[in-house]
């Protein structure tokens, strides 16, 4: 990936150590086996750390995971559909026979939270992903909601990707990062991300480019991986490209979707 140097150094969003990380298990029924999950967590290392045995009080499991406080809290009501409807309508990693919109009929949910840890953003989210996957294996889980990306995941997809994510060098970005593709009137496509900011980077926006949706998602995922590995090295005015011929200009600009702060706008 080629770059041109620039002396401009715009402000970047910063990751706040200890900030809460939240996921939700969307349940078909009213029961969640909290004691069975407690026993499983107590004997399973997560990102190299053994959780404490924890305790269940008022139906809520709490325990220590490295320097984070973690909890699984069954909630006797559905997760707000106003938060889920948009992500369900645009989700693309679901099998045809089980569309995400079917989550509208979920009855209850389980909040999974981690807070207080000082480890880096990726390591904490790897731990959160593995913990959430343990919960997602339980009977009756219809979907997994990852609010930082405003994405809903099919449980088996979430579990498989969590299991494949072995280290901070290969994080499961398809679980953490919404790569939302849209079509323009001139037949080009565009894309914007949701989920880079919690990882300490600007969100990425591509207004228009001549690519197929799958190609564009994979290309943007490579850019995101490059940033996570190397830091915020793409400065305003740089050019990048996956080939010698490709020249994509980098701009630090206001979001075309009125999102707060600057975004990393990539323009052919």
C-alpha positions as CSV (number, residue, x, y, z in Angstrom):
1,X,0.0,0.0,0.0
2,X,1.7,3.2,-1.2
3,X,1.5,6.5,0.6
4,X,2.6,10.1,0.1
5,X,3.8,12.1,3.1
6,X,1.9,15.0,4.5
7,X,2.7,17.4,7.4
8,X,-0.9,17.7,8.5
9,X,-1.8,15.9,11.7
10,X,-5.6,16.1,12.2
11,X,-7.1,15.0,15.5
12,X,-7.9,11.3,15.8
13,X,-10.5,9.7,18.1
14,X,-8.8,8.0,21.0
15,X,-9.7,4.7,22.7
16,X,-10.5,5.2,26.3
17,X,-9.2,2.3,28.5
18,X,-11.8,0.8,30.7
19,X,-14.8,2.0,28.6
20,X,-17.8,-0.4,28.7
21,X,-18.1,-3.0,25.9
22,X,-21.6,-4.4,25.4
23,X,-23.2,-7.2,23.4
24,X,-26.7,-8.7,23.6
25,X,-27.9,-12.2,23.1
26,X,-31.4,-12.2,21.6
27,X,-33.5,-15.0,23.1
28,X,-36.4,-17.0,21.6
29,X,-37.8,-17.8,25.0
30,X,-37.6,-16.7,28.6
31,X,-34.9,-19.0,30.0
32,X,-31.1,-18.7,30.0
33,X,-29.0,-21.3,31.8
34,X,-26.9,-18.8,33.8
35,X,-25.5,-21.4,36.2
36,X,-24.3,-23.7,33.4
37,X,-22.7,-20.7,31.7
38,X,-21.0,-19.8,35.0
39,X,-19.5,-23.3,35.3
40,X,-18.3,-23.2,31.7
41,X,-16.7,-19.8,32.1
42,X,-14.9,-20.7,35.3
43,X,-13.0,-23.5,33.5
44,X,-12.3,-21.8,30.2
45,X,-9.3,-19.5,29.6
46,X,-10.3,-16.3,27.6
47,X,-7.5,-14.6,25.7
48,X,-5.0,-16.2,28.0
49,X,-6.6,-15.3,31.3
50,X,-8.7,-17.6,33.6
51,X,-11.9,-15.9,34.7
52,X,-12.7,-16.0,38.4
53,X,-15.5,-18.3,39.4
54,X,-17.8,-15.3,39.9
55,X,-21.1,-15.3,41.6
56,X,-24.8,-15.2,40.6
57,X,-26.9,-12.7,42.4
58,X,-30.5,-11.8,41.5
59,X,-30.0,-13.9,38.3
60,X,-26.9,-11.9,37.1
61,X,-23.5,-13.5,36.8
62,X,-20.5,-11.3,37.6
63,X,-16.8,-12.2,37.5
64,X,-13.4,-10.8,36.9
65,X,-11.7,-11.3,33.5
66,X,-8.1,-10.1,33.6
67,X,-8.6,-6.5,35.0
68,X,-12.1,-6.2,33.6
69,X,-15.4,-6.8,35.5
70,X,-17.6,-8.9,33.3
71,X,-21.3,-9.7,33.6
72,X,-24.1,-11.6,31.9
73,X,-27.5,-10.2,32.8
74,X,-30.7,-11.9,31.6
75,X,-33.4,-9.2,30.9
76,X,-37.1,-10.2,30.9
77,X,-38.0,-8.1,27.8
78,X,-37.0,-7.9,24.2
79,X,-34.1,-5.6,23.1
80,X,-35.6,-2.4,21.7
81,X,-36.7,-3.2,18.1
82,X,-36.0,0.4,17.2
83,X,-32.3,-0.4,17.7
84,X,-32.5,-3.7,15.8
85,X,-34.7,-3.0,12.9
86,X,-32.2,-1.2,10.7
87,X,-29.3,-3.6,11.4
88,X,-31.7,-6.6,10.7
89,X,-32.8,-5.1,7.4
90,X,-29.3,-4.6,6.1
91,X,-27.6,-7.7,7.6
92,X,-26.0,-9.9,4.9
93,X,-24.3,-12.7,6.9
94,X,-27.4,-14.7,7.5
95,X,-28.6,-17.9,5.9
96,X,-31.5,-17.4,3.4
97,X,-33.8,-19.8,5.4
98,X,-33.2,-17.7,8.6
99,X,-33.4,-14.0,7.7
100,X,-32.3,-11.5,10.4
101,X,-35.7,-9.8,10.3
102,X,-37.0,-12.9,12.2
103,X,-35.4,-11.5,15.3
104,X,-38.5,-9.3,15.6
105,X,-40.1,-12.1,17.5
106,X,-37.4,-12.6,20.1
107,X,-38.9,-12.4,23.6
108,X,-36.0,-11.6,26.0
109,X,-32.3,-10.8,25.9
110,X,-29.1,-11.2,27.8
111,X,-26.7,-8.3,28.2
112,X,-23.0,-9.2,28.1
113,X,-20.8,-6.5,29.4
114,X,-17.1,-5.8,30.3
115,X,-15.9,-2.6,32.0
116,X,-12.8,-1.3,33.7
117,X,-9.9,-3.1,32.0
118,X,-6.8,-1.3,30.8
119,X,-5.8,-3.6,28.0
120,X,-5.8,-2.4,24.5
121,X,-9.0,-2.1,22.5
122,X,-8.5,-5.2,20.3
123,X,-7.5,-7.5,23.1
124,X,-10.5,-6.5,25.2
125,X,-12.8,-7.0,22.3
126,X,-11.3,-10.4,21.6
127,X,-12.1,-11.4,25.2
128,X,-15.6,-9.9,24.8
129,X,-16.1,-11.8,21.6
130,X,-15.1,-15.1,23.1
131,X,-17.2,-14.5,26.2
132,X,-20.2,-13.6,24.0
133,X,-19.7,-16.7,21.9
134,X,-20.0,-18.9,25.0
135,X,-23.4,-17.4,25.7
136,X,-24.4,-17.7,22.0
137,X,-23.9,-21.5,22.2
138,X,-26.8,-21.8,24.6
139,X,-30.2,-23.1,23.5
140,X,-32.7,-20.5,22.4
141,X,-30.2,-17.8,21.3
142,X,-31.6,-16.4,18.0
143,X,-29.0,-13.7,17.3
144,X,-26.1,-11.6,18.7
145,X,-26.2,-7.8,18.6
146,X,-22.9,-6.0,18.6
147,X,-23.9,-2.3,19.3
148,X,-20.5,-0.8,18.4
149,X,-21.0,-1.9,14.8
150,X,-24.8,-1.7,14.9
151,X,-24.8,-5.3,13.6
152,X,-26.8,-8.4,14.3
153,X,-25.1,-11.7,13.8
154,X,-26.4,-15.2,13.2
155,X,-25.2,-17.2,16.2
156,X,-23.3,-19.9,14.3
157,X,-21.5,-17.3,12.2
158,X,-20.6,-15.4,15.4
159,X,-19.4,-18.6,17.1
160,X,-17.3,-19.8,14.2
161,X,-15.6,-16.4,13.6
162,X,-14.9,-16.0,17.3
163,X,-13.3,-19.5,17.4
164,X,-11.1,-18.6,14.4
165,X,-9.9,-15.4,16.0
166,X,-6.8,-16.6,17.8
167,X,-4.8,-13.4,18.3
168,X,-4.9,-9.6,18.2
169,X,-3.0,-9.9,14.9
170,X,-6.1,-11.5,13.3
171,X,-9.2,-10.0,14.9
172,X,-12.7,-10.9,13.7
173,X,-13.4,-7.6,12.0
174,X,-16.5,-8.9,10.2
175,X,-18.0,-9.1,13.7
176,X,-16.8,-5.7,14.9
177,X,-17.1,-3.6,11.8
178,X,-20.2,-2.9,9.7
179,X,-19.1,-2.5,6.1
180,X,-22.3,-0.9,4.8
181,X,-22.5,-0.9,1.0
182,X,-24.9,1.3,-1.0
183,X,-25.6,1.9,-4.7
184,X,-25.4,5.3,-6.4
185,X,-27.6,6.4,-9.3
186,X,-24.6,6.2,-11.7
187,X,-24.2,2.4,-11.0
188,X,-21.1,2.9,-8.8
189,X,-21.2,1.7,-5.2
190,X,-20.2,3.4,-1.9
191,X,-19.5,2.2,1.6
192,X,-19.2,3.5,5.1
193,X,-18.0,1.7,8.2
194,X,-19.4,1.6,11.7
195,X,-17.1,0.3,14.4
196,X,-13.7,1.8,13.7
197,X,-14.1,4.6,16.2
198,X,-14.3,2.3,19.3
199,X,-11.0,0.8,18.0
200,X,-9.4,4.3,18.1
201,X,-9.6,5.2,14.4
202,X,-11.8,7.4,12.2
203,X,-14.7,5.7,10.4
204,X,-14.1,5.1,6.7
205,X,-16.4,6.5,4.0
206,X,-16.1,5.8,0.3
207,X,-18.7,7.9,-1.6
208,X,-18.4,6.2,-5.0
209,X,-16.2,3.6,-6.6
210,X,-16.4,1.1,-9.5
211,X,-16.3,-2.2,-7.6
212,X,-18.7,-5.0,-6.8
213,X,-20.1,-5.0,-3.2
214,X,-18.1,-8.1,-2.1
215,X,-14.9,-6.7,-3.6
216,X,-15.4,-3.3,-2.0
217,X,-16.1,-4.9,1.4
218,X,-12.9,-7.0,1.2
219,X,-10.8,-4.0,-0.1
220,X,-12.1,-1.8,2.8
221,X,-11.4,-4.6,5.3
222,X,-7.8,-4.6,4.1
223,X,-7.6,-0.9,4.7
224,X,-9.0,-1.3,8.2
225,X,-6.6,-4.1,9.0
226,X,-3.7,-2.0,7.8
227,X,-4.7,0.8,10.1
228,X,-5.2,-1.4,13.1
229,X,-1.8,-3.0,12.5
230,X,0.1,0.2,11.8
231,X,-1.8,3.0,13.6
232,X,-3.4,6.1,12.2
233,X,-0.8,6.5,9.4
234,X,-3.1,7.5,6.5
235,X,-2.8,11.3,6.6
236,X,-4.9,13.9,4.8
237,X,-3.6,14.1,1.2
238,X,-2.0,10.6,1.1
239,X,-2.8,8.2,-1.7
240,X,-3.2,4.5,-1.2
241,X,-3.6,1.5,-3.5
242,X,-3.5,-2.3,-3.4
243,X,-1.8,-2.3,-6.8
244,X,0.8,-0.1,-8.5
245,X,-1.9,1.4,-10.8
246,X,-4.5,2.0,-8.1
247,X,-4.5,5.6,-6.7
248,X,-7.1,6.4,-4.0
249,X,-6.9,9.8,-2.4
250,X,-7.2,10.0,1.4
251,X,-9.2,12.9,2.9
252,X,-9.9,13.8,6.5
253,X,-13.3,15.3,6.1
254,X,-16.7,15.8,7.6
255,X,-19.0,12.8,7.2
256,X,-21.4,12.8,4.3
257,X,-23.9,11.2,6.7
258,X,-23.6,13.9,9.4
259,X,-21.7,11.7,11.8
260,X,-19.7,13.6,14.5
261,X,-16.0,14.2,14.0
262,X,-13.9,13.6,11.0
263,X,-14.0,10.5,8.8
264,X,-11.4,8.9,6.6
265,X,-12.9,9.6,3.1
266,X,-11.4,7.6,0.3
267,X,-11.9,8.9,-3.2
268,X,-10.7,7.4,-6.6
